[in-house]
Amino acid sequence: MTILELQSIDKKYSQADYFAVNQVSFKVKQGEILALVGESGSGKTTLLRLIAGLEHPNSGCILLSGEKIAERNKSVPSEKRKVGMVFQDYALFPHLSIIENVKFGLIHTKGDKDKIAKETLDLVGLKENYSKYPHQLSGGQQQRVALARAIAPRPFILLMDEPFSNLDALLKDQVREEIRQIIKKTGVTAIFVTHDTRDALSTADRIAILHKGRLQQIDLPRNLYEKPINPYVANFFGKRNEILATATVEGFYTSFGFIEDENAKNYQDKVRLFFRPEHASLTVRAGQALSGKLFKVSYYGDHQILKLTDEEGKKISIKINPTQSVQNDARVHFSLHSYGIESAY
């Protein structure tokens, strides 16, 4: 069931020369975790604020659980939208205990607020910490308090602004998994904003990529990485190699060698071949006799990145196993497992 729908949303701030959000439309299903990603100024935070009711669109319509909450002059107040919000800095009250912070989010909730707050804190793994204050908790624990406060009123949708940005690298992986499990356990629909592709790839069910206010692609993480709709999406998720090639009946001639491919006959003359570093592997001279001169090896613990050049100085990167040994200035032979093809014209 669709819980949230955005229809042709436009938002332009006064004095601005361009739209912060431009003709954005998508749907979010019940129980789904959606990540909004993009560079600074891409419109992702504005979109989150529009859903929360902190901003109003210039045009378009927002529906939450089938009800129109923003359209033309109509705007349901944020406190009546049944939307939970976790801010980037968590926004916990330092003078209130953990349970008091959570109960603060239950102002408009009927029932035993103390019981609901304790049950929610138990759910996020903070049992027996009720009387502690925010400064007595780690960054990850503070985030879980903020999460508990947001989901305690049982909102239709949970919104999170850069939820992992304040965590150190060692804590991030653990917290990402914990937050995902908590959200899935409650069944709440969640949308979070991030500029970190690892946050999005490891946490979200789907990812929406924004660029200059426009939605570029919304899809499963694997599809965005392996089947990007345009170069911006492809390069957003990391390094992508690009080499020019000449298409023939037998295959593609490149400056790194020949690639036998019967699909080449479907292309005319010059094309661009795209592949990620992990889509290539070292090989002997047999088969696809691609090769390049090695000029740099970067070691990252769990993998290595080889930098290769052709005779004209064109550079590409290949990802290999950390145990594989290569010699500087050597000629390295490699093959491609997969690659994309586009016309060069």
C-alpha positions as a printed NumPy array, in Angstrom:
array([[  0.   ,   0.   ,   0.   ],
       [  1.231,   3.488,  -0.871],
       [  1.663,   5.562,   2.306],
       [  3.199,   8.691,   0.734],
       [  2.834,  10.174,  -2.727],
       [  4.427,  13.289,  -4.176],
       [  2.918,  14.661,  -7.375],
       [  4.911,  17.179,  -9.44 ],
       [  6.321,  19.047,  -6.442],
       [  7.945,  22.442,  -7.047],
       [  9.61 ,  24.589,  -4.394],
       [ 11.381,  27.87 ,  -5.007],
       [ 12.541,  30.086,  -2.154],
       [ 12.059,  33.838,  -2.405],
       [ 15.032,  35.642,  -3.942],
       [ 16.346,  32.347,  -5.386],
       [ 17.123,  32.086,  -9.102],
       [ 16.34 ,  28.395,  -9.354],
       [ 13.972,  25.793,  -7.934],
       [ 15.172,  23.977,  -4.816],
       [ 12.832,  21.136,  -5.829],
       [ 11.642,  20.872,  -9.423],
       [  8.82 ,  18.595, -10.64 ],
       [  9.565,  15.764,  -8.208],
       [  7.134,  12.83 ,  -8.173],
       [  7.384,   9.446,  -6.454],
       [  5.532,   7.02 ,  -4.189],
       [  6.648,   5.317,  -0.973],
       [  5.138,   2.018,   0.152],
       [  4.042,   1.112,   3.664],
       [  7.018,  -0.173,   5.703],
       [  9.614,   0.929,   3.143],
       [ 12.89 ,   2.698,   3.976],
       [ 13.748,   5.304,   1.34 ],
       [ 16.994,   7.275,   1.196],
       [ 17.174,  10.72 ,  -0.4  ],
       [ 20.72 ,  11.336,  -1.594],
       [ 22.49 ,  14.094,  -3.463],
       [ 25.125,  16.792,  -3.211],
       [ 24.681,  19.92 ,  -1.103],
       [ 21.956,  22.009,  -2.714],
       [ 20.375,  19.059,  -4.505],
       [ 17.032,  19.597,  -2.767],
       [ 16.972,  16.534,  -0.513],
       [ 16.582,  18.418,   2.789],
       [ 13.993,  20.763,   1.254],
       [ 12.028,  17.705,   0.16 ],
       [ 12.145,  16.315,   3.688],
       [ 10.912,  19.643,   5.102],
       [  8.063,  19.727,   2.572],
       [  6.889,  16.278,   3.687],
       [  7.203,  17.288,   7.344],
       [  5.155,  20.445,   6.804],
       [  7.998,  22.811,   7.661],
       [  7.812,  24.207,   4.106],
       [  4.966,  24.482,   1.603],
       [  5.36 ,  23.665,  -2.112],
       [  4.77 ,  26.318,  -4.778],
       [  2.879,  23.722,  -6.807],
       [  2.078,  20.04 ,  -6.767],
       [  0.407,  17.799,  -4.231],
       [  1.555,  15.673,  -1.274],
       [ -0.626,  12.814,  -0.049],
       [ -0.02 ,  10.961,   3.226],
       [ -2.021,   7.803,   3.899],
       [ -4.436,   8.863,   1.147],
       [ -5.054,  12.354,   2.562],
       [ -3.916,  15.511,   0.773],
       [ -1.677,  17.306,   3.261],
       [ -0.291,  19.958,   0.891],
       [ -1.841,  21.362,  -2.283],
       [ -2.203,  24.93 ,  -3.521],
       [ -3.279,  26.972,  -0.478],
       [ -4.031,  23.914,   1.647],
       [ -1.451,  22.767,   4.178],
       [ -2.097,  20.44 ,   7.099],
       [ -0.021,  21.711,  10.083],
       [  3.077,  19.647,  10.77 ],
       [  1.873,  18.617,  14.239],
       [ -1.272,  17.096,  12.702],
       [  0.443,  15.132,   9.929],
       [  1.392,  12.107,  12.073],
       [  4.997,  12.506,  10.954],
       [  7.938,  11.657,  13.233],
       [ 11.175,  13.628,  12.842],
       [ 14.744,  12.841,  13.888],
       [ 16.947,  15.911,  13.44 ],
       [ 20.617,  15.832,  12.5  ],
       [ 21.752,  16.979,  15.963],
       [ 19.045,  14.81 ,  17.648],
       [ 17.571,  17.932,  19.385],
       [ 17.336,  16.22 ,  22.786],
       [ 16.536,  18.369,  25.812],
       [ 19.659,  18.282,  28.045],
       [ 17.706,  19.065,  31.237],
       [ 15.255,  16.18 ,  30.708],
       [ 15.933,  12.505,  31.393],
       [ 15.687,   9.961,  28.587],
       [ 12.152,   8.949,  29.444],
       [ 11.095,  12.589,  29.802],
       [ 12.518,  13.317,  26.35 ],
       [ 10.454,  10.496,  24.859],
       [  7.303,  11.511,  26.755],
       [  7.695,  15.033,  25.364],
       [  6.895,  13.566,  21.938],
       [  3.665,  12.105,  23.336],
       [  1.999,  15.44 ,  24.167],
       [ -0.859,  14.789,  21.725],
       [ -1.049,  11.043,  22.412],
       [ -3.792,   9.483,  24.512],
       [ -3.092,   6.63 ,  26.938],
       [ -0.445,   5.871,  29.524],
       [  2.457,   8.024,  28.342],
       [  4.889,   6.519,  30.849],
       [  4.112,   2.995,  29.646],
       [  4.363,   3.937,  25.951],
       [  7.7  ,   5.712,  26.533],
       [  9.188,   2.733,  28.392],
       [  7.987,   0.259,  25.762],
       [  9.515,   2.371,  22.999],
       [ 12.835,   2.754,  24.84 ],
       [ 12.884,  -1.017,  25.319],
       [ 12.287,  -1.42 ,  21.594],
       [ 15.335,   0.686,  20.707],
       [ 17.516,  -1.174,  23.215],
       [ 17.67 ,   1.399,  26.023],
       [ 15.993,  -0.618,  28.755],
       [ 16.967,   0.394,  32.308],
       [ 18.432,   3.717,  31.104],
       [ 15.241,   5.678,  31.73 ],
       [ 16.624,   8.051,  34.353],
       [ 19.859,   8.951,  32.563],
       [ 20.374,  12.282,  30.827],
       [ 21.534,  12.794,  27.209],
       [ 25.074,  13.836,  28.219],
       [ 25.512,  10.477,  29.952],
       [ 24.956,   8.567,  26.704],
       [ 27.127,   7.796,  23.692],
       [ 26.335,   9.298,  20.292],
       [ 24.674,   6.08 ,  19.158],
       [ 22.527,   5.927,  22.307],
       [ 21.481,   9.572,  21.933],
       [ 20.362,   8.808,  18.417],
       [ 18.25 ,   5.92 ,  19.643],
       [ 16.569,   8.229,  22.186],
       [ 15.744,  10.66 ,  19.371],
       [ 14.432,   7.735,  17.332],
       [ 12.314,   6.517,  20.269],
       [ 10.824,   9.999,  20.725],
       [  9.924,  10.135,  17.02 ],
       [  8.298,   6.684,  16.775],
       [  6.574,   6.619,  20.194],
       [  3.429,   8.422,  18.866],
       [  3.233,   5.764,  16.095],
       [  3.534,   8.118,  13.109],
       [  2.506,   7.26 ,   9.561],
       [  6.035,   8.072,   8.435],
       [  9.43 ,   8.69 ,  10.047],
       [ 11.728,  11.38 ,   8.642],
       [ 15.452,  11.512,   9.475],
       [ 17.888,  14.249,   8.49 ],
       [ 21.474,  12.962,   8.088],
       [ 20.956,  10.391,  10.883],
       [ 24.507,   9.01 ,  10.778],
       [ 26.568,  12.164,  10.168],
       [ 27.479,  12.722,  13.838],
       [ 28.84 ,   9.208,  14.337],
       [ 32.472,   8.186,  13.957],
       [ 33.418,   5.7  ,  11.253],
       [ 33.834,   2.76 ,  13.633],
       [ 30.366,   3.246,  15.123],
       [ 28.562,   3.95 ,  11.857],
       [ 28.285,   0.385,  10.549],
       [ 26.882,  -0.891,  13.833],
       [ 24.374,   1.937,  14.253],
       [ 23.167,   1.731,  10.637],
       [ 22.253,  -1.923,  11.11 ],
       [ 20.637,  -1.266,  14.504],
       [ 18.515,   1.6  ,  13.165],
       [ 17.403,  -0.469,  10.171],
       [ 16.378,  -3.368,  12.421],
       [ 14.449,  -1.072,  14.783],
       [ 12.571,   0.594,  11.918],
       [ 11.714,  -2.759,  10.35 ],
       [ 10.577,  -4.131,  13.717],
       [  8.12 ,  -1.25 ,  14.217],
       [  6.852,  -1.464,  10.63 ],
       [  7.012,   2.316,  10.288],
       [  7.727,   3.826,   6.876],
       [ 10.955,   5.859,   6.909],
       [ 12.646,   8.433,   4.706],
       [ 16.117,   9.674,   5.5  ],
       [ 18.426,  12.233,   3.938],
       [ 22.124,  11.516,   3.507],
       [ 25.075,  12.579,   1.38 ],
       [ 26.935,   9.348,   2.221],
       [ 26.351,   6.64 ,  -0.392],
       [ 27.321,   3.902,   2.09 ],
       [ 24.545,   5.028,   4.438],
       [ 22.055,   4.765,   1.595],
       [ 23.292,   1.497,   0.086],
       [ 23.455,  -0.354,   3.411],
       [ 20.254,   0.954,   5.027],
       [ 17.62 ,   1.802,   2.408],
       [ 15.233,  -0.464,   0.506],
       [ 15.216,   2.088,  -2.298],
       [ 17.239,   5.211,  -3.041],
       [ 16.162,   8.452,  -4.722],
       [ 18.971,  10.511,  -6.263],
       [ 18.464,  14.265,  -6.601],
       [ 20.55 ,  16.722,  -8.597],
       [ 19.834,  20.462,  -8.768],
       [ 16.31 ,  19.903,  -7.467],
       [ 15.384,  17.221,  -9.987],
       [ 14.84 ,  13.532,  -9.315],
       [ 17.367,  11.625, -11.413],
       [ 16.446,   8.049, -10.54 ],
       [ 14.622,   6.16 ,  -7.796],
       [ 15.34 ,   2.444,  -7.621],
       [ 16.77 ,  -0.482,  -5.693],
       [ 20.37 ,   0.089,  -4.527],
       [ 21.695,  -2.667,  -6.811],
       [ 19.966,  -1.233,  -9.871],
       [ 21.278,   2.268,  -9.202],
       [ 24.808,   0.924,  -8.939],
       [ 24.705,  -1.562, -11.814],
       [ 22.074,   0.006, -14.119],
       [ 22.323,   3.792, -13.695],
       [ 19.983,   5.794, -15.884],
       [ 22.538,   8.531, -16.669],
       [ 26.219,   9.429, -16.053],
       [ 25.419,  11.526, -12.981],
       [ 23.805,   8.576, -11.199],
       [ 26.612,   6.254, -12.286],
       [ 29.379,   8.495, -10.99 ],
       [ 27.535,   9.362,  -7.784],
       [ 28.133,   5.864,  -6.454],
       [ 31.861,   5.818,  -7.   ],
       [ 34.516,   5.559,  -9.658],
       [ 33.463,   4.498, -13.151],
       [ 35.955,   3.958, -15.943],
       [ 35.255,   5.299, -19.422],
       [ 37.204,   4.331, -22.54 ],
       [ 36.612,   5.151, -26.201],
       [ 36.232,   2.249, -28.595],
       [ 35.617,   1.534, -32.264],
       [ 32.802,  -0.914, -32.967],
       [ 33.296,  -3.604, -35.611],
       [ 31.475,  -6.776, -36.561],
       [ 33.775,  -8.835, -34.288],
       [ 33.957,  -6.551, -31.268],
       [ 35.402,  -3.323, -29.866],
       [ 38.9  ,  -1.965, -30.507],
       [ 40.173,   0.169, -27.605],
       [ 43.487,   1.757, -26.661],
       [ 43.839,  -1.024, -24.043],
       [ 43.226,  -3.821, -26.562],
       [ 40.45 ,  -5.704, -28.333],
       [ 37.206,  -6.91 , -26.737],
       [ 35.453,  -9.676, -28.604],
       [ 31.689,  -8.971, -28.486],
       [ 29.073,  -9.995, -31.053],
       [ 26.842,  -7.118, -29.865],
       [ 29.344,  -4.651, -31.317],
       [ 27.739,  -5.032, -34.729],
       [ 24.704,  -3.202, -33.381],
       [ 26.744,  -0.006, -32.928],
       [ 28.206,   2.372, -35.461],
       [ 31.834,   3.389, -35.342],
       [ 32.793,   5.254, -32.11 ],
       [ 31.325,   4.262, -28.734],
       [ 32.107,   4.719, -25.035],
       [ 32.55 ,   1.697, -22.81 ],
       [ 31.849,   2.097, -19.089],
       [ 32.863,  -0.251, -16.297],
       [ 33.516,  -0.079, -12.558],
       [ 36.884,  -1.107, -11.068],
       [ 35.414,  -4.33 ,  -9.628],
       [ 34.097,  -5.376, -13.046],
       [ 37.652,  -6.064, -14.232],
       [ 40.11 ,  -8.708, -13.063],
       [ 43.71 ,  -9.628, -13.749],
       [ 44.246, -12.344, -16.332],
       [ 46.851, -13.994, -18.498],
       [ 47.332, -12.85 , -22.079],
       [ 44.805, -15.338, -23.476],
       [ 41.179, -14.32 , -24.177],
       [ 40.474, -10.627, -23.939],
       [ 43.993,  -9.329, -24.364],
       [ 43.432,  -5.995, -22.653],
       [ 46.47 ,  -4.482, -20.999],
       [ 47.807,  -1.28 , -19.544],
       [ 50.944,   0.025, -17.89 ],
       [ 50.777,   0.048, -14.107],
       [ 51.795,   3.371, -12.563],
       [ 50.231,   3.234,  -9.084],
       [ 48.998,   0.691,  -6.523],
       [ 46.822,   1.819,  -3.6  ],
       [ 46.357,  -0.631,  -0.722],
       [ 43.12 ,  -0.412,   1.343],
       [ 43.356,  -3.504,   3.538],
       [ 40.505,  -5.525,   2.07 ],
       [ 41.361,  -4.642,  -1.547],
       [ 43.849,  -2.878,  -3.82 ],
       [ 43.259,  -0.348,  -6.598],
       [ 45.536,  -0.501,  -9.621],
       [ 45.933,   2.592, -11.798],
       [ 46.683,   1.722, -15.418],
       [ 47.422,   3.867, -18.461],
       [ 47.353,   3.245, -22.19 ],
       [ 49.985,   4.489, -24.628],
       [ 48.341,   7.911, -24.777],
       [ 48.108,   8.386, -21.006],
       [ 44.415,   7.518, -20.601],
       [ 43.911,   6.26 , -17.011],
       [ 41.628,   3.557, -15.646],
       [ 41.28 ,   1.838, -12.262],
       [ 40.97 ,  -1.867, -11.442],
       [ 40.032,  -3.355,  -8.09 ],
       [ 41.861,  -6.558,  -7.1  ],
       [ 42.319,  -8.913,  -4.16 ],
       [ 44.702,  -7.595,  -1.448],
       [ 46.835, -10.751,  -1.696],
       [ 47.543, -10.363,  -5.419],
       [ 51.031,  -9.143,  -6.197],
       [ 51.889,  -6.743,  -9.032],
       [ 55.077,  -4.898,  -9.912],
       [ 55.312,  -1.166, -10.543],
       [ 55.778,  -0.137, -14.183],
       [ 54.772,  -3.653, -15.268],
       [ 52.331,  -4.327, -18.097],
       [ 49.151,  -5.648, -16.527],
       [ 46.707,  -7.848, -18.449],
       [ 43.046,  -7.795, -17.506],
       [ 39.583,  -8.836, -18.682],
       [ 36.146,  -7.259, -18.228],
       [ 33.224,  -9.151, -16.727],
       [ 30.645,  -6.53 , -17.702],
       [ 30.471,  -3.046, -19.204],
       [ 28.005,  -0.508, -20.483],
       [ 27.964,   0.858, -24.035],
       [ 26.947,   4.294, -25.273],
       [ 27.342,   6.03 , -28.58 ],
       [ 30.191,   8.558, -28.565],
       [ 28.166,  11.007, -30.647]])
